[in-house]
């Protein structure tokens, strides 16, 4: 069950109506499978090792809860023109997003080449405006003031506090002045029993992914202060799994 809640900043939902961007297309001849920014460095974190098992692990642990969180607000946003999907993983969200917004132009960025291959394989053969970019968000510098929608689903929780501040700053810099930001991630509720439940899950997950994916995070860092510092405000949020899983719609 999803639980409705107002965001912590107390603002009501307000979706900006205007979108602008440039055009590029996915296709065998138009865009290569993967693009790698020249000269960029990697932080060492990668989900290559468990890419093909990730879907199974997610289903065992959470059934379809994470996918519902990823797609929860898709019916409540206007059609974007240019989208940055950061840390997409194996492409379940991307497939649904392309189905709903076939005219949106999308940059899909992930450090894992195997995850990007799985994401592309989930799309139909017909041309879609999707470009796959293999790079680490800690090293990659996206185009400034370019995207009217930013998407980070179960991605920001991979970083420690210093890295999270850097990643959010780069993503915010790439966003337009009236951009939206879709965020799905884990959360720690305040109610004692729910808090213990969430902390137990997060303790296990952080230790698991520090070993198999070499993520830097040792605990969950709330991105709210970093996103707020760059002019984003949470408009709506929804919780499930006793408050462990959240879906948020942010606006500038």
Order of alpha helices (4+ residues) and beta strands (2+ residues): beta-alpha-alpha-beta-alpha-beta-alpha-beta-beta-alpha-beta-alpha-alpha-beta-beta
